[in-house]
Amino acid sequence: MDTSQSNQNVDKSEDYSKKISAIIHDLNNIMGPVSGYADMILKDNRDSEGHPENAKLDRRMEKIRLCVTKAAEIIEQLRSIKLEMQNSTSK
């Protein structure tokens, strides 16, 4: 591979890395409020003894919390991909 092609590959990797960073940022901005509101609703749905007042609502909010956890896992996968790309271009 010649130097010109190598430089183009580095530029592409850096471009992808920036795009991944933007996606991670946007997902965090979306999932933060979703997580926060789910937690507040779960807390507000508790009686004085800590039991759910509305079991159906509680189950639905727990499903949302599960989705938030899965989204966090995807964000971590994106971070790993970004790190791998950065490490491969720095060699």
C-alpha positions as a printed NumPy array, in Angstrom:
array([[  0.   ,   0.   ,   0.   ],
       [  1.437,   3.352,  -0.938],
       [  1.597,   6.349,   1.391],
       [ -1.264,   8.159,  -0.344],
       [ -3.615,   5.209,   0.055],
       [ -2.487,   4.727,   3.648],
       [ -3.238,   8.38 ,   4.423],
       [ -6.684,   8.036,   2.826],
       [ -7.414,   5.011,   5.013],
       [ -6.362,   6.928,   8.121],
       [ -8.579,   9.848,   7.084],
       [-11.537,   7.479,   6.564],
       [-10.963,   5.854,   9.947],
       [-10.796,   9.248,  11.627],
       [-14.011,  10.272,   9.858],
       [-15.77 ,   7.087,  11.013],
       [-14.454,   7.629,  14.513],
       [-15.939,  11.139,  14.588],
       [-19.273,   9.811,  13.319],
       [-19.292,   7.088,  15.979],
       [-18.562,   9.728,  18.633],
       [-21.523,  11.787,  17.412],
       [-23.807,   8.738,  17.513],
       [-22.648,   7.874,  21.034],
       [-23.268,  11.464,  22.123],
       [-26.769,  11.521,  20.605],
       [-27.721,   8.151,  22.108],
       [-26.552,   9.286,  25.538],
       [-28.599,  12.477,  25.184],
       [-31.685,  10.435,  24.345],
       [-31.252,   7.629,  26.845],
       [-30.362,   9.855,  29.827],
       [-33.805,  11.441,  30.09 ],
       [-35.566,   8.161,  29.281],
       [-33.693,   6.491,  32.126],
       [-34.276,   9.391,  34.5  ],
       [-38.001,   9.613,  33.848],
       [-38.405,   5.839,  34.13 ],
       [-36.681,   5.938,  37.52 ],
       [-38.873,   8.833,  38.685],
       [-42.059,   7.07 ,  37.572],
       [-40.986,   3.837,  39.257],
       [-40.256,   5.746,  42.464],
       [-43.54 ,   7.704,  42.31 ],
       [-45.428,   4.443,  41.779],
       [-44.413,   3.107,  45.201],
       [-46.555,   3.187,  48.309],
       [-45.198,   3.989,  51.768],
       [-43.974,   0.409,  52.153],
       [-42.166,   0.391,  48.811],
       [-44.677,  -1.763,  46.952],
       [-45.93 ,  -0.802,  43.469],
       [-49.277,   0.969,  43.53 ],
       [-49.924,   0.072,  39.891],
       [-48.363,  -3.282,  39.001],
       [-49.046,  -2.914,  35.265],
       [-47.299,   0.464,  35.144],
       [-44.428,  -0.964,  37.164],
       [-43.922,  -3.835,  34.693],
       [-43.988,  -1.446,  31.748],
       [-41.446,   0.875,  33.337],
       [-39.18 ,  -2.076,  34.144],
       [-39.278,  -2.993,  30.451],
       [-38.201,   0.535,  29.607],
       [-35.35 ,   0.253,  32.132],
       [-34.293,  -3.014,  30.454],
       [-34.223,  -1.252,  27.076],
       [-32.1  ,   1.528,  28.561],
       [-29.656,  -1.09 ,  29.85 ],
       [-29.473,  -2.7  ,  26.411],
       [-28.919,   0.717,  24.814],
       [-26.039,   1.308,  27.252],
       [-24.509,  -1.994,  26.127],
       [-24.746,  -0.899,  22.488],
       [-23.096,   2.403,  23.371],
       [-20.225,   0.489,  24.997],
       [-19.882,  -1.658,  21.868],
       [-19.655,   1.505,  19.769],
       [-16.973,   2.856,  22.1  ],
       [-15.007,  -0.377,  21.687],
       [-15.272,  -0.188,  17.899],
       [-14.102,   3.415,  17.982],
       [-11.142,   2.497,  20.185],
       [-10.19 ,  -0.39 ,  17.899],
       [-10.291,   1.943,  14.893],
       [ -8.139,   4.506,  16.676],
       [ -5.622,   1.855,  17.706],
       [ -5.42 ,   0.402,  14.201],
       [ -4.728,   3.784,  12.62 ],
       [ -2.063,   4.727,  15.156],
       [  0.138,   1.789,  14.146]])
